[in-house]
């Protein structure tokens, strides 16, 4: 089945300005060497706009803005001799992968997406993004331009501009003309809340699948329009730690494919080559796993990509320069250069394996639509046993992630040995005509199964984050999983809001059932308007209508 609806999302705005001016280096444009101080986000945006203006092979996408009004951008870099438009490259990639109907063009390209600064105070990566952009914009760099014959490179310089500028402003305010390398001094100790999170102090690196934040919602729309083959999520860790890159350590989710495991190691080997040539320290196969689906490495993996986290020592305490525990001085310039080298190594490894990368991605989606791996073939959300608003909350999340759902074609069919999420037992069940059926056999089969699996298998008991996220439990839904095929009818639609029940003339107040995202939003608006709200502590009934504890009055 084709997930065509996913690509009907409003397309991005393009900033395409061709001019005759000369490409400037970051130091020429900014007036200082990268690494001398932290670049403000608006200056980075200005440089990305400059590069897109003077470089005909680079287009700048503005895909949204933060809560504080800062633009969110991605540069798309192709080979200077490429005659296809960026949009043609995108659609051909999706057609080749079986994700969109249409005629394939010859010589499809691998898509590499590099994402920087999701945590604002892990601050060297935006500086690295600027340097990486300049390298691929400069047509004198023959080796890097050769890679673009087979690779489209996408660079998001800063996923979290609000947090990044919060950190940069603090450091500009407290830093010395000559950096103080003592980690106990003020410039190395940013106060709460720090620059890690966005405007609402939310960790955007846990938000990929949930998309609770504006930045995540806008980025994922663009991401799902492209679905790159490779995605790198740039981070920093303690300034005493060496560089980390893939492959990751167990636990891996059991649905991660052998190829996804293998190519992580191939890219890791190329990263290691770059570091060994420069006598740089690094580690891999330690600490960072691939399990929880909300990350910038796992979410892309569960949509077929090779998703990886890269971590450089530094973070908020790193400042412009800091003395490490082994009495060495770690500088911002070193940190950004290390991220720069892994970016180049990743693009090169993809170039060297481009045909295999493209074929494996195509095979991934062919299998998802024909013979998906996993125990259960369908997940069923009961119509009769669930609140409409809770079902609608689930549908909103499915829509945001491009997951298909349907009505059953033949209702009243008896299903045997279905798994009941509430009891944890198997039972027979008759399917209802209004039940929501989420098939495993669809484009995003792996993500679907991971989000609905009743219990996640752990290959190792030590893991970096949570181990339970099954959607029926999160939304408090009566749900079932079956190993049987279900013939599917029309795509399910969101239910209309429940009608207002008037118990008698001269209504004294409103009763609002609690337990859904909508009721939470409604309460927020009531309190904002200073409306008096009371809460039921016990269940009660009025004229045959039952209300649970938590009901708002």
C-alpha positions in Angstrom: 0.0 0.0 0.0 1.3 3.4 -0.9 1.5 6.1 1.7 0.7 8.9 -0.8 -1.2 11.0 1.7 2.1 11.7 3.6 3.5 13.7 0.8 0.5 15.9 0.4 1.7 18.0 3.4 2.3 21.6 2.5 5.7 21.8 0.8 8.5 24.0 2.1 9.4 27.6 1.2 12.5 27.9 -0.9 15.0 30.7 -0.7 16.7 30.6 -4.1 18.7 33.7 -4.9 21.3 33.7 -7.6 23.9 36.5 -7.5 27.2 37.4 -8.9 29.1 38.0 -5.7 32.0 35.9 -4.6 31.7 33.1 -2.0 33.1 34.3 1.3 34.7 32.1 3.9 33.1 32.1 7.4 35.9 34.3 8.8 35.5 36.8 5.9 31.8 36.9 6.4 31.6 36.9 10.2 34.7 38.9 11.0 36.4 36.3 13.2 37.7 32.8 13.0 35.3 30.0 13.8 36.0 28.9 17.3 37.2 32.3 18.6 33.7 32.8 20.1 30.2 31.4 19.8 28.3 32.5 16.7 24.8 33.9 17.2 22.1 32.1 15.4 21.1 35.1 13.2 24.7 35.4 12.0 24.7 31.7 11.1 21.4 32.2 9.2 22.9 35.2 7.4 25.9 33.1 6.3 23.7 30.3 5.0 21.7 32.9 3.1 24.9 34.3 1.6 26.1 30.9 0.5 22.8 30.1 -1.2 22.9 33.5 -2.9 26.3 33.0 -4.5 26.3 29.2 -5.0 24.0 27.9 -7.7 24.2 24.3 -6.4 22.8 25.2 -3.0 19.2 26.0 -2.1 18.1 27.2 1.3 14.8 25.9 2.8 13.1 27.8 5.5 10.9 25.2 7.1 9.5 27.0 10.1 10.4 29.1 13.1 10.8 28.7 16.9 8.5 29.9 19.6 10.8 33.0 19.9 10.6 33.7 16.2 14.0 32.4 15.0 14.0 30.8 11.5 14.5 27.1 11.1 16.5 26.4 8.0 18.1 23.5 5.9 20.6 23.9 3.1 20.3 21.4 0.2 23.5 20.9 -1.6 23.8 19.1 -5.0 26.6 18.8 -7.5 27.2 22.1 -9.6 26.6 20.1 -12.8 23.3 18.6 -11.6 20.6 19.7 -14.0 17.7 18.4 -11.9 15.8 20.6 -9.5 15.9 19.8 -5.8 12.2 18.9 -6.0 12.8 16.5 -8.8 15.6 14.9 -6.8 13.3 14.5 -3.8 10.5 13.0 -5.7 12.7 10.6 -7.7 14.2 9.4 -4.4 10.7 8.6 -3.1 9.7 7.0 -6.3 12.8 4.9 -6.4 12.2 3.8 -2.8 8.6 2.8 -3.6 7.1 5.6 -1.4 5.5 7.5 -4.3 4.0 6.6 -7.6 5.7 7.9 -10.7 8.3 7.3 -13.3 11.8 6.7 -12.1 14.7 8.8 -13.4 18.1 7.3 -14.0 20.9 7.6 -11.4 19.1 8.2 -8.2 21.1 10.0 -5.4 21.8 9.1 -1.8 20.4 11.6 0.6 22.5 12.5 3.7 21.0 14.8 6.3 23.2 16.3 9.0 21.4 17.8 12.0 23.2 20.1 14.5 22.5 21.7 17.9 19.4 20.0 19.0 20.7 20.8 22.5 21.6 24.4 22.4 24.4 24.3 24.9 26.1 21.5 23.1 27.3 24.3 21.1 30.2 23.4 18.8 28.1 21.7 16.2 26.5 24.8 14.7 30.0 26.1 14.2 30.9 22.9 12.5 27.8 23.2 10.3 29.0 26.6 9.0 32.4 25.1 8.2 30.9 22.1 6.5 28.6 24.2 4.4 31.5 26.4 3.2 33.5 23.3 2.2 30.8 21.9 -0.1 30.0 25.4 -1.4 33.6 26.1 -2.5 34.0 24.6 -6.0 37.7 24.5 -5.5 37.3 21.5 -3.2 37.4 18.9 -6.0 37.3 15.8 -3.7 34.2 16.9 -1.8 32.4 18.0 -5.0 33.0 14.6 -6.5 31.0 13.1 -3.6 28.1 15.2 -4.7 27.9 13.3 -7.9 26.1 10.5 -5.9 25.0 12.3 -2.8 22.6 15.1 -1.9 23.7 16.7 1.3 21.2 18.4 3.6 22.5 20.6 6.5 20.3 21.8 9.4 22.7 24.0 11.3 20.6 24.4 14.4 17.5 22.5 15.4 17.2 24.5 18.6 18.0 28.1 17.9 16.3 29.5 21.1 18.4 27.3 23.4 21.5 27.9 21.3 21.2 31.6 21.6 20.4 31.4 25.3 23.8 29.7 25.7 25.7 31.9 23.3 24.3 35.1 25.0 25.3 33.9 28.4 28.8 33.0 27.3 29.2 36.4 25.5 28.0 38.1 28.7 30.3 36.2 31.1 33.4 35.3 28.9 36.7 37.0 29.0 38.7 38.5 26.2 41.3 35.9 27.0 39.3 32.7 27.7 39.5 31.4 31.3 40.2 27.7 31.0 39.3 27.0 34.7 36.1 25.0 34.7 35.0 26.4 38.0 34.7 30.0 36.7 31.5 31.7 35.8 31.8 31.4 32.1 31.8 27.6 32.4 28.8 27.4 34.7 25.6 28.6 33.0 22.7 29.0 35.4 19.3 27.3 35.1 17.7 26.6 32.7 20.8 26.6 30.5 20.7 26.3 26.8 19.9 22.6 26.4 16.2 22.9 25.9 13.9 25.0 23.7 11.8 28.1 24.8 9.4 25.9 26.9 12.4 24.0 28.4 11.5 20.8 26.4 14.2 18.4 25.3 13.8 18.3 21.5 15.9 15.2 21.2 13.2 13.2 23.0 10.5 14.7 20.9 10.9 13.2 17.4 8.1 10.7 17.6 5.8 12.7 19.9 6.2 16.1 18.2 4.8 18.0 21.1 6.9 21.1 20.2 6.6 23.5 17.4 10.2 23.0 16.2 9.6 19.2 16.1 6.3 19.5 14.2 7.8 21.7 11.5 11.0 19.7 11.1 9.3 16.4 10.9 7.0 17.6 8.1 10.1 18.4 6.1 11.9 15.2 7.2 8.9 13.0 6.1 8.9 14.7 2.8 12.5 13.6 2.2 13.1 10.5 4.3 16.9 10.5 3.9 19.1 7.4 3.6 21.5 8.7 6.3 20.8 10.9 9.3 23.4 12.2 11.8 22.4 13.9 15.1 25.2 16.0 16.5 25.7 16.3 20.2 28.3 17.0 22.9 29.0 15.3 26.2 31.3 15.9 29.2 34.4 17.8 28.2 36.5 15.0 29.7 35.2 12.5 27.2 36.7 11.7 23.8 34.6 11.6 20.6 31.9 9.0 20.2 30.5 7.8 16.9 28.7 4.7 15.6 28.3 1.8 15.9 26.1 2.0 18.9 26.0 -0.4 21.9 23.3 -2.9 22.8 20.4 -2.8 23.3 19.4 -2.4 19.7 15.7 -2.8 18.9 15.2 -6.2 17.5 13.6 -4.8 14.3 16.8 -2.9 13.3 17.9 -4.7 10.2 21.3 -6.4 9.6 22.1 -3.7 7.0 21.4 -0.9 9.4 23.8 -2.5 11.8 26.4 -3.2 9.1 26.5 0.3 7.5 26.8 2.0 10.9 30.0 0.1 11.3 31.2 1.0 7.8 30.6 4.7 8.5 32.3 4.3 11.9 35.3 2.8 10.2 35.6 5.8 7.9 35.2 8.2 10.9 38.0 6.2 12.6 40.2 6.5 9.6 39.9 10.3 9.7 40.6 10.4 13.4 43.5 8.0 13.2 45.1 10.1 10.5 44.9 13.1 12.9 45.8 11.1 16.0 42.4 12.0 17.6 40.8 10.1 20.5 37.4 8.4 20.1 35.3 5.5 21.3 32.4 3.5 19.9 30.3 0.5 20.8 29.8 2.0 24.2 27.2 4.0 26.2 24.8 5.0 23.4 22.2 2.4 22.3 19.4 2.3 19.7 16.1 1.6 21.4 13.8 4.5 22.5 12.0 5.9 19.4 12.1 9.6 20.3 15.7 10.3 19.4 17.4 11.8 16.3 19.1 8.5 15.6 16.4 5.9 16.4 13.5 7.7 14.7 15.3 7.8 11.4 16.3 4.2 11.8 12.7 3.2 12.3 11.9 4.9 9.0 14.6 3.0 7.1 17.6 5.3 7.4 21.0 4.8 8.9 20.5 7.0 12.0 23.5 7.9 14.2 24.5 10.0 17.1 27.9 11.7 17.2 29.1 13.1 20.5 32.1 15.4 21.1 33.4 16.3 24.6 32.6 19.9 25.5 29.0 20.7 26.2 27.9 23.7 28.3 30.9 23.7 30.6 33.3 23.5 27.7 33.2 27.2 26.9 35.7 28.5 24.3 38.5 26.6 26.1 38.7 24.4 29.2 41.3 22.4 31.1 40.3 18.7 31.1 41.0 16.1 33.8 44.2 15.0 32.0 45.4 18.7 32.1 45.0 19.2 28.4 43.3 22.3 27.0 40.1 21.5 24.9 39.1 24.4 22.7 36.0 25.3 20.8 38.0 25.2 17.6 39.0 21.6 18.2 35.5 20.6 19.1 34.0 22.0 15.9 36.8 20.5 13.8 36.1 17.1 15.1 32.4 17.4 14.2 33.5 18.7 10.8 35.7 15.6 10.1 32.9 13.2 10.9 30.6 15.1 8.6 33.1 14.7 5.7 33.7 11.1 6.6 30.0 10.3 6.6 29.4 11.8 3.2 32.4 10.1 1.8 31.4 6.6 3.1 27.9 7.2 1.7 29.4 8.2 -1.7 31.6 5.0 -1.7 28.5 2.8 -1.1 25.8 4.8 -2.7 24.3 2.1 -4.9 24.1 -0.3 -2.0 22.6 2.4 0.3 19.9 3.1 -2.3 19.1 -0.6 -2.9 18.9 -1.5 0.8 16.5 1.5 1.4 14.3 0.3 -1.4 14.3 -3.3 -0.1 13.4 -2.0 3.4 10.2 -0.4 2.1 9.4 -3.3 -0.2 9.5 -5.7 2.7 7.5 -3.3 4.9 4.7 -3.4 2.4 4.9 -7.1 1.5 6.3 -9.2 4.4 7.0 -7.1 7.5 9.0 -8.5 10.3 7.2 -8.8 13.6 4.7 -10.9 15.5 1.5 -9.0 15.0 -0.1 -8.2 11.6 -2.7 -5.7 12.9 -3.4 -3.5 15.9 -7.1 -2.8 16.7 -8.4 0.2 18.7 -11.9 -0.6 20.0 -14.6 1.8 19.0 -17.1 0.8 21.7 -14.7 0.8 24.7 -12.9 4.0 24.1 -13.6 7.7 24.5 -13.8 9.5 21.1 -11.3 12.2 22.2 -8.7 9.6 23.2 -9.1 7.9 19.9 -8.7 11.3 18.2 -5.6 12.1 20.2 -4.1 8.8 18.9 -5.1 9.6 15.3 -3.4 13.0 15.6 -0.1 11.2 16.5 -0.5 8.6 13.8 -1.1 11.4 11.2 2.0 13.3 12.4 4.1 10.2 11.8 2.5 9.2 8.5 1.1 5.9 9.9 -1.9 4.5 8.1 -5.1 3.3 9.8 -8.4 2.0 8.4 -11.9 0.7 9.1 -12.3 -3.1 8.7 -13.7 -4.1 5.4 -15.7 -7.0 6.9 -17.0 -6.1 10.4 -18.5 -8.6 12.8 -15.7 -11.0 11.9 -14.5 -13.2 14.7 -10.8 -13.0 15.5 -9.2 -15.8 17.6 -6.4 -15.5 20.1 -6.0 -11.7 19.9 -3.8 -10.0 22.5 -5.7 -7.8 25.0 -3.5 -4.9 26.1 -5.4 -4.4 29.3 -5.4 -8.0 30.6 -2.2 -9.2 28.9 -4.1 -12.3 27.9 -5.3 -13.8 24.6 -9.0 -14.0 23.8 -11.5 -14.2 21.0 -13.0 -11.0 19.8 -15.5 -9.8 17.2 -14.3 -6.8 15.3 -16.6 -3.7 15.1 -17.3 -1.7 12.0 -16.0 1.5 13.7 -12.9 0.0 15.2 -9.6 1.5 14.1 -7.3 -1.0 12.4 -3.6 -0.2 12.1 -1.9 -2.7 9.8 1.7 -3.7 10.2 1.9 -4.0 6.4 2.5 -0.4 5.4 5.3 2.0 4.5 6.2 2.7 8.1 5.8 -0.8 9.3 8.7 -0.8 11.7 7.8 2.4 13.4 4.2 1.2 13.7 5.1 -2.1 15.3 7.6 -0.4 17.7 5.0 2.1 18.8 2.3 -0.6 19.4 4.3 -3.5 20.7 2.9 -4.5 24.1 6.4 -5.1 25.6 9.8 -4.1 24.2 12.4 -6.8 24.0 15.7 -5.8 25.7 18.9 -7.5 24.5 20.7 -5.8 27.4 19.3 -4.6 30.7 21.4 -1.4 30.7 19.9 1.3 28.4 20.2 5.0 28.0 16.5 5.9 28.3 13.0 4.5 28.9 12.0 1.0 27.8 8.2 1.4 27.6 6.1 3.6 25.2 3.3 1.4 23.8 0.6 3.8 22.5 -2.5 1.9 23.8 -1.0 2.3 27.4 0.0 5.9 26.8 -3.4 7.0 25.7 -5.3 4.7 28.0 -7.1 2.8 25.2 -8.7 -0.6 25.0 -6.7 -2.2 22.2 -5.9 -5.6 20.7 -3.1 -7.1 18.6 -3.7 -10.0 16.2 -1.4 -12.3 14.2 -4.2 -12.6 11.6 -4.7 -10.6 8.5 -7.7 -8.2 8.4 -9.1 -7.0 5.1 -9.1 -3.2 5.2 -11.7 -0.8 4.1 -11.7 2.9 3.9 -9.2 5.1 5.7 -10.5 5.9 9.2 -11.4 9.5 9.9 -11.4 11.4 13.2 -14.7 11.4 15.0 -16.7 14.6 15.4 -16.7 16.1 18.9 -19.3 14.7 21.3 -22.5 16.8 21.3 -23.3 19.0 24.3 -25.8 17.4 26.6 -28.3 19.8 28.2 -29.7 18.2 31.3 -32.4 20.8 32.0 -33.3 24.4 31.1 -31.4 27.1 32.8 -28.0 25.3 32.9 -26.0 26.0 36.0 -22.6 25.0 34.6 -20.7 22.7 32.3 -19.4 19.3 33.0 -16.3 18.3 31.0 -14.9 14.7 31.1 -11.2 14.5 32.1 -8.5 12.3 30.6 -7.7 13.6 27.1 -5.4 16.2 25.6 -8.4 18.2 24.6 -9.7 18.4 28.2 -6.2 19.5 29.3 -6.2 22.3 26.6 -9.7 23.3 27.6 -8.8 23.6 31.2 -5.7 25.7 30.3 -8.0 28.2 28.4 -10.5 28.3 31.3 -7.7 29.2 33.8 -6.2 31.7 31.4 -9.6 33.5 31.2 -9.9 33.2 35.0 -13.0 31.0 34.9 -13.7 29.2 38.2 -13.2 25.5 37.7 -14.0 22.7 40.2 -12.9 19.1 40.1 -15.0 16.0 41.0 -13.2 13.8 43.5 -15.7 10.9 43.2 -17.7 9.4 40.4 -21.3 10.5 40.0 -24.3 10.3 37.7 -26.8 12.8 36.3 -29.9 11.7 34.4 -28.3 8.5 33.3 -24.9 10.0 32.4 -21.9 8.7 34.4 -19.0 10.9 35.2 -15.6 9.8 36.6 -13.3 11.4 39.2 -11.5 14.3 37.6 -14.5 15.6 35.8 -14.4 19.4 35.5 -17.3 21.6 36.5 
